[in-house]
Amino acid sequence: MKNQIYLRRKNKLIVKAGQHELPVSYLAAALRNMESLGYTFSLELIERIRTLSEAEFFPLYSEVVRVLKDMVGASRRFKPFYPNFPRQVMEASDGELYLQAIIHYLTWQLPVHEVKKRLPLLKESRLKVIQLGTDEELLQIGMNMLRANSSLSAQDKEDLKGLIHGCKGIAEALPPEIPHKENAAVVASVLLRADKMPPDFFAKYCKTSTDVLRLATALSDGDVSLAAPAKFRKFRRAERRLLLRLLEASPNLAEDMQRYKNRWIRLGEILHPFEYKDRYPRAAEAFDILRNNRRIETFNSQVELAILACDIKEATRLLMQRPGEFARRLDHMLRLTEAGDQVLRSFEQIATSVSTPVLLQVMNHFDKRERYGEWRTFFPKGEVAKVQAIPNMLPQLADEQRARAAGICREVLIRRFSALPTLGKVYIDPQLHEQLVPFSQRSASKALRTIARGSRLPIPEGSTIRFFTWWKEGIVNDVPTGRVDIDLSAVLYDEKWTYMEHVSYTNLRSAKYRACHSGDVVQAPNGACEFIDVDIESVLRYGGRYVVMSLNSFTSQPYCDLPECFAGWMIRSQPESGEVFEPLTVQDKADIAARSTICLPVILDLAERKVIWTDIALRSHPRFVNNVEANGGGIEWMGRALTTLVKPTLHELFTLHAQARGTITDRMEEADTVFSMEEGITPFDMEVILADFLAG
């Protein structure tokens, strides 16, 4: 388990030195097999593996290959509708394509075609090198996730659980602070189930009623972000007493519980607080207030009343009691009054109590407030990867107020970072201007490589993009899925996001540029796949720029209710060479498991030759058939929003750290600390960024 996590997250393995000499032929054969998956071993790892016996080597090799195949998608059998794709689709007549599709829709059987011999894949040199790792670094990965000042993805949470169970030291040496409440709830649920709970855990990490609600939600395997209601399980008597004891010690109990009133009422039906009213009277009283709709004045109601009465002085006084709320409302407060200087002076007094992520976002907002275009884009909280855009109707704000607000945030951040260990000479890769800060990863898909939504990555050398998806129907939680039909589509837009054409099951090939679909498969009892090829130069000649990859669950099952579904893209220099699915050419692969029927994994900007990581879910329109034509407006809207984001970048974050505790250099070779796309600290080192650079 430990090496599986280490390999997926860092491309590293822990291999203890042996007392033997492994035959060179075994190691050579293993390396050749791994090259077909796009991986090889470092020299240091090779030397360590050569000390193993055959009995020690073969289980390690089998585990590595199994994990690598799962990472790139090679663990599944790919049998496209047209096995000689793409040539077979491009050369077939319209009548033949139509007839084959009709027969398949009537019989659900794939047509039988002679599989022609393909040219061998032109060898690629882009192998990923697996390094020799250490137990100490693996332990630090877990500790970094605990110290992360942002939510973790579902995969991160699973890895954290695995490390807590498998790495000696994490549960015994929790950090002084788990800054993110969601992560604390996840850790608490793991420790409780494993009977490893330190005696002082809840005194440190569970201090409010909302913390208790998150804990109950985590124990019920629900959404700890609380964006969606949980279905609470039946708790044991000891667990009920624990939750009520924690509630009893929470401040502002009745007021805080009002925020999630209906959920507390449902949880109360399971906790039975009135059975313990003598032991936990405050908790029982709070539940009584909620059940009987007894009126209580909350903090937010006081703020809103002050604002309605145009009493900005009173609203400011109240907000100073909750610095994070003040920071989020700062723009609104400045627009409500002509006494903006007084509001800013009040904010300056409490700014040191605002968390680093919030300060960074507020600073970015005021720095770039005039750069918002037609839309302002937000990522709502929750376990479903959604994006919302609203018309940009922000009134003008005086330049001096914008500069002062951003300046307050910047000064606090630099003072905060200056207390951290020195970085020495710092090199910051200019490419990090295109990498966004990962503030929230709770809805991120499990992927071959993960970065913040809206970030851009270069498309490697090659002429053709090949999208792919694989899915399977079956039984999930003892419930049959029924027939499952996932449709892969590619939608083309020009530089102004004007729709040009799409390639999908309704249009297997473009008449205007070189693009084609491998054929529509409508059921998957043993797994099914679809591919789309897009020739880059032909799209640019046609006047296209953006290509949106879209997945539609035609049979309307949410992806979270499928046994398995994943998608990704390859870069191919010679699309006719090699197999249709070649693991060596896979650039990105993500598991599709959203509570949605439409997903947009990536957008290609072919003019800039960049991939924009989106990993976004859409809801299908209930009045229309679930295909790319019916959802075209939503895809265009999403594309506009995700290509015009105004968010903090990693370059900006790392520059603040360098200004506070280092000296910036433009020469990587003389730097003590490197921030880049491939060396030093990279955008893919999520847990390091969240723990060490968004701290405070």
N, C-alpha and C positions, 0 to 999 in steps of 0.2 A: 504493500500500500504506500509506504513512504517513497519508494523510488518512482511509483506511478505519478504521484503528486509532483515530485521534484522534476521528473522528465517533462511533464506537461507544462509546468510553470517556468522552468529555467533551462531546459535542455541540458540537464545535468543528472549524473548518477552517483550514488554512493557505492563504492566497491571496496571491500576490505582486502588488504594484501594477503595473498595466499602463500603457500609453500611449495608450489608446483611449477611446471612449465607447460603451458597449453600448446599443443601442436599448431604450427603456423597455418596449416591447411584449414583448420576449423575457423580460426579467426578471419582468414582471408575470405572464406565462403560466406561468413556472417556479414562482413563488410560489403561484399558484392550484393547480397540480398537487401541490405539496408539502403544502398545507393538507389535502388529502384523506388524507395519510399521518400527519397530526398534527404537522407541523413547519413552521417558517418561519425566515427569516433575521433577524438583528439589524440595526439601522440601520447600525452600523459595518461589518458584513459586506456589506450592500447597497451602501454607498458604495464599498467596495473592489472588489466585483464589477463595478460600473459602469465601472471603468477598463479592463476586459478587452475584447478583440476577440471577435467571434463565434467565431472558430476556437479561442480560448482558453476561452470560456465553455461551449460545448456539451459537450466532454469532461468538464469539471468537473461540470456539471449531471447528465450521464448517470451518472457515478460516484456522486454523492450520492444520486440517486433509487434506484439499484440497491442501495446499502448500506441506505438507509432501508427499502426494501421487504423486504429480508432481515431487518432488525431486528424489524419488526412482523409479519412473516409474509405480507405482501401480494405476495410474489414467486411465490406458488403459486395455482393455480386451485381455488376452493372450490365443489364441487358436492355439496350434501348429498342424502341419500336422499329427503327431502321438501323440495323447493326452496322451498315457500311456508311454511316453518317460521317461527314457531311455530304460527301459526293453523291450518295444515293438520293438524298432529298433534292439537291440542286439539279440533278439530271432527270428526275422523274417528271412525267407529264402531269398537268393539273388533274386530268381525269384519273390517273393512277393514284395520286395522293388522296383524292376525294373518295374513290372506291375503297381503298384500303381502310380509311377512317370509318366509313359506314359499316363495313364488315366487322371491324373491331367493336364499334358501339353496339352492334346487334348481338355479337357472340361473346364479347369480352375476352376473346382469344387474340394473342399476338400473331401477326402473319408470319409465315415461314419464309425466310429469305436465305439464300446462299451467302454465307459469311466469307467475303473475299479476303485474301491475304493482304495484310497491310505492311507498308514499309516499316522497318524498325524506327523507334523514336530516335531522333537526333539527340545525341548525348548532351546533357546540360551540365554546367559547372556550378550551379547554384545549390550546392549541398549545405545543409545546416549541420554544424559541428556540435556533437554532444560532448560536454566537458566532464572532467572528474570533479565531483562535489564533495562536500563535507557535512557531517552531522550538525555541526555548529551553524552552517548557513541555512540548512533546512529548518532547524529550530528557530532561527531568526525570521524566516518567512512567516511562521506562525505567530511569533511575537509582533511582527510588523502589522499583520492583519488585526491583531488585538488592539494595537495602538492607532489604527487607521482613523482619521478624522473625517470619515465619510462612510456611507453605506457600502456593504459588500454585495457582490453578485451571488446568485444561487450557487454557482460553481465554487466561488470563494468560501461560502459557508460550508459546503460539503468538504472542501479541502481542509478548512479549519477544524471541522469535526474529526477528520481522519488524523490530523496532526496531534490534536489533543489526546486522542486514543493511542496513537502510535509513537509519539515522540516523548520520551521521558523528560520532564522539566517544564513543559508549558503549563499544565494544570497546577504544578507546585510553585511556579514563579510567575504569577500573573503580573502584568505591569501595574505601577501605582495608579494608573488611570486608564479606563477604557472610554475614550472621549465620546464615542458615538453610541447613543442609547440603543439603537437597533442591534448593534453588534454585541453589546452587553447582554441583551435578552437572549440572543442566540447562544452565547457562551454559557449563560446560566442554565439554559435548558439542557445543553450537552452535559455540563458538570453534574446537574441533578440526576439525569438518567444514568450517568456512569458512577454515581455515588462518589464523586471527587470534589464536592463543593467545599471550598475553604470556609472556615467558620465566620470570617469577617466579610465575606463577599458582598452580601446585600447591604451592609452598612456603607460600603464604598460605592457600589454601582447601582443600587436600586433605591431611589430617594423620593420619588413622586408617584402619584396614583397612575400616571401614564406609563411609568416604568413597570409598574405591576401589571398593567393591561398588556404591555408588550410581552412580559414574561408568560402570562397565561396564553397569549397568542402563539408564542414560540413553542410552548409545551403542547399546543394543539396543531402544530405544523401549519400555522396560518401566516398571513402577511404581516411581518413585524413593523412594516412602515405604517400600518394602520390605515392605508389608503382604501382597503377593502375589508368588509367585516369578515371575521373568522367564524368557523363552526367549532365552538368549544367542545372539547371532549369531556367525558365524565372524569373528574379528578378524584384521586384517592383522598381519604379523610386527612391524612398528613399534609397533602398538597393544599387542600382547602384551608387548613389552619395556617399554613405558611403564607398564602396569598392574603388572607385576612389580617395576619399579623403585620405584614408589610404595609397594607393599606392603613392600618391603625396608626402607624408611625409616620405616615405621609402628611406634609403640610397642605393647607388650603384644600382639604380633601373634597368636600362637596362641590366647590367651585371648579376644581380641575376635572372632576368626573363628569361635569356638565358638557365638556368638549366632546365626549363620546357617550352621550347619555344612553342611547338605545343599546349599545354594546354592553355597557355596564349592567343594564337591566337584564339582558340575556345571560351575562356571566353570573349575576346574582342568583338566577334561577338554579344554577349549578352549585354555587358556593354555599347557599343557604345561610346567609350572614346572621339571621335572627336566631339560629340555633346557638350562636356564640355571642349574643349581644351583651352578656355580662362580662365576657372576657375582652371583646372588641367593640365597645359601645360606639366609638366614633365611626367605625366602618358601618355598623348597623344603621346609625342615624343618617349617614350619607346615602345609603341605599333607600332608606325610607323617603328622603327628600326627592330622589329621582323617581321612585315609583308613584308617588302621590303628587307629582308636579308642583311641589312647593317652590315658590319663587325665591331665587337667590341672585344677588347682584354679582356679576362676574367682572373680572378685570377688563376684558374686551368691551363689555357693555359700558363701563365707566369711561373708557377712552372714546367710544363712539358717541356717547352723550356729550362729552366735552367738545368733540369736533362739531357735532350738530349745533351746539350752542355758540360756535365760533370762539370757544375759550381755549385758544392754542396754548396759553400759558399752563392751564391745568392739564391739557392733554400731554404736553411736554413733561410736566412733573410726573405724571403717571408712567409715561414710557421710559423715563430714566430708571424706573424700578426693574424694567425688563430690557436690558441693552440690546439683545438680539432683535426683539420686536421693534425697538426704536430704529435700529439700522435698516430693517426692511421697510419701514414706513417713512424713512427720511425724505425721500423725494416728494411724497404726498404732503408731508408736513411743510416743506419749503414752498409748495405751491399754494398752501392755504393761507399764508400770512405774508405781510410785507416786512415783518420782523424776522427775516431769515437769519440774520446774524446771531440773534439770541438763540434760535433753534440750534444753529451750528455750534455755538458755545456750549450749550447743554449736551449736545451729542459728543463733543470733544471730551467732556468730563467723564463720560462712561464708555468711550470707544475702546479702552483697554480691556473691557470685560466682554467684548464681542469676539466670537470665534474667528479663527483665521479664514475658513472658507467664506463666511458671510462678509467679512471685511474685504476680501479679495473681489467678491462679486459686486459689492457696493462701489468699490473703487473703480472697477471696470465699467459699471453702469454710468457713473458720472463722467469718467474720462471719455467714454465713447457715446454719450447720450445723443449727440447730434449725428451719429453715424447710422442710427437705426433707419432702415429704409421704410418701405410701405408697411412692413409687418414687424412685430416683436414676437420672438419665439421663446417658448418655455417647454421644459420637460416635466410634466406632472409627476408627483410622487406616486409610487406604486410598483408592483412587480410586473406590470405590463409596460413594454417599451413604447410609450406614446409621445407625441409631440403636439403642442398646441401653438397656434399663431393667432394673434389678435391684431387688428388694425392699429398702426402706430398713431395714436391721437394725443401723445404727450404734448402739453403746452410748452412754450419756450421757458427756459430757466436762465437767469442771468449768468453770464460766463464766470463772473467772480465767485458766485455761489457754487457752481459746478466744480470749479477748480479748488475751492476751499474744502468742499465735501470730499473730493477724491484725495486731496492733500492730507486731510486728517487720517484717512484710512491708510494711506501710504506711509506716513510717519509712524503710526502705531505698528504696522507690519515690520518696518525696518528695525524699529527698536526691539520688537519681539524676536526677530530673527537674529539680531546681533548678540543675543544671549546664548545662542546655540554654538556648538564647536566650529572653529574656523574651517574654511574650505580651501584656504591657500589661493593659488592662482587657478582661475576658473575659465574653462572654455565652454561656450554655449553655441551649439550648432544652429545656424540661421534657419534650417529646416524646421526647427521647433516652433517657429511662428505659425506653422500650420497644424500644430498639435494642441488640442484644447485640454484644459485642466479637467481631470476626472472627478468632478464633485460628487456624483452619485452613480454607483454601479449596480444598484439593487436589481435592475431589470436587464442587465447585460447578458447576452447569450453566452453559453459555453462555446468558445471559439479557439481556432488554431492560434490566433493572436488577437488580443483585445486592446483597443484604445478607446478614448472618449468619443462619443457620437459627434459627428461633424468634423472630425480630424481627417487629414488627407495623407495618403501614402502614394509614393511613386509607382507607376505601372512598369515592371521590368521590361527589358528588351523582348520584342516578339510582335507578331503581326495580327494575332487573333486572340480575342477574349472568348473563353468557353465557360459559360455558366452551367452549373449542374445542380440537380437536386435528387435525393433518394428518400423514399418513404416506405412505410409498411403499415398495413392494417392488421388487426388482431384483437386481443383482449387486454383491456386496461382496467385495473381494480375490479376484476371479475365481470366487467361489462363489455360485450363485443362492440367493436367500433362500427361494424357493418362495412359496406364498400367505401373505400377512401380514394378520392381522386384529387391529387394536387397538381395544379397547373403552373408551369414555369413560363414567365413572359419577360420580354425586354421591350421597353418603351423608349422611343427616340424623341428628343426635343432639340430645338436649336438653342442658340446662346441666350435668347430672350424667353426661354421656356415655352415656346410655341410648339404644340404637338406636331410631329411629322409622320411617324409611322410606328407600328409595333410588330413584333414577331411573337406569336403565341400559337395555341392549338387552332385558332381560327385563321391564322395567316402563317403557314409553315415556312415561308421564305419571302424575302423582300424582293420586289421587282425593281428597286431603285439603288440598293447597295447590297454588298455581300453579307447576308445574314440568313440563317436558317435554323429551324427547330427540328429536333430528332424524332418528333411524332408524339401524339397524345395518348398516354397510357391511362386508363380509367379505373383500374383496380390494382391492388397490390397485396394479395394473400402471401406471397413469398418475397415481397419487396418490388419496387418499381423505380424507374429513373427517367429523367428527361434532361436534355442538353439544348443549349442555344449557342451557336457560333456567331460572333460579330467581328467582321474585318474592320480594323481601326481606320485605315487610310480611306476605304470606300465611304465610310460614314462622314469623315471630314470633307471629302470631295463633294458629297451630297449636301453639305451645309449643316450637318448635325453636330452637336457638341456633347449633350448629356444623354447617357443611357441608364435607365433605371431598371434594376433587377427586381422583379415582383413575383411573389409566390401567393397563389390563391387556392384556398381549400374549397374546391368546387362543390363538394358534398357537405360543406358547412360544419365539419367537425373542427373545433378549436385545436390548434397544434398541441396544446398541453394534454389533450385526450388521445393522442396517437402513441403507439408503442415506440415509434422512432421516426424522426424526420430531420434531415440536415440538408444544407445547401452551401454552395461556394463558387469559386471561379478559378480558372486556370489561365495561364498565358501560354500560347502555342506559337512556335515559329513556322511549323509546317503542320497544319491541322489534319492532313491526310496520313501523317506518319504516326507510328505508335498506336496504342489502343485508344478507344474513344475516351476512356477514363485512365489517365496516367498520373499516379500519385506524385511522381517527381515534379510535375508541372503545377500542382495545386498551390495557389498563393494564399487563399483564405478559405476556411471551412467553418461553419457555425451550426450548432444544433438549433433547430427551430422548435421552440416549446412555449410560445406565447399563448396567453388566453385570448386568442384572436384568430381570425380566418384569413387575414391578409398580412403579409410581411414584406418589408423592403429592406433586404440585407445591405446592399451597397448601391451607390450611384457612381457611374464613371464619368469623369470630366475628360473627354478625349482630347480636347484642345490643349489642356494643361498636362495631359497624360498622367492623371491622378485618379486614385480611388478614394471616394468619400465614404467613410464608415458610417452607416446610418443605423442598422439594427432596430428598425422601427416597426411597430404593429399598427394596423388599421382595422377598423370594424367594417364589415361588408354592409352595403345598403340593403335593407330588408325587402325593398320593392323591386330589386333588379337581380338578374342572374349574377352569380359571383364570378365575374371574369374581368380581365383588364380593361375592356371597353367600358363596362358599367362604372368602374372606379377610376376612370381616367382623370376626372377633375380632382379627386383626392390625391392621386399620385403627383399631379402637377403642383398642387398646393404644397404637399410635403417637400417636393424637390426644391421649390423656391425657398421654403423656410430653411431647409437644411444646408443650402448653398450660400445663404446670406446671414449666417449666425454671427452675432456680435457677442463673443464670450471671451473670458480670460484665456490666454495661451500659456503653454508650458514655458515658452521663451520669456514671457513677462514674469512668471512666478520665479523661475530660476535667476533672472536678472535681479529681482528684489533680494534674493538670498545672497547673490554675489556682491551686491552693493553693501549689504549689511555685514557680511563676514568673510569677504575675500577680495581678490583683485581680478578683474576681467582681463583675459588675454585672447587674442585672435589666433594663437598658435596652439593647436591641440597637443603637440609633442612636449611643450613645456608646462602644461597644466597639471596641477595636483588633483583637480576634480574636473571630470568631463561629463557634460550633458550632451548627448547626441542621439542619432537614430539607431546606431549600431554598437557604439562603445560607451563604456562608463555607465551612467544612469540613463536609461532609454525610456520612451513613452510606454513601453511594455512592462516596465518595472512598477506596476500599479501599487503594490503594497508598500514599496519603498517611498513612492511619492506621497501616498496618503498618510503614512506614518511620520516621515521625516521632514516633509516640505509643506504639509498643510497642518502642522501641529499647532496647538494653542487655541 
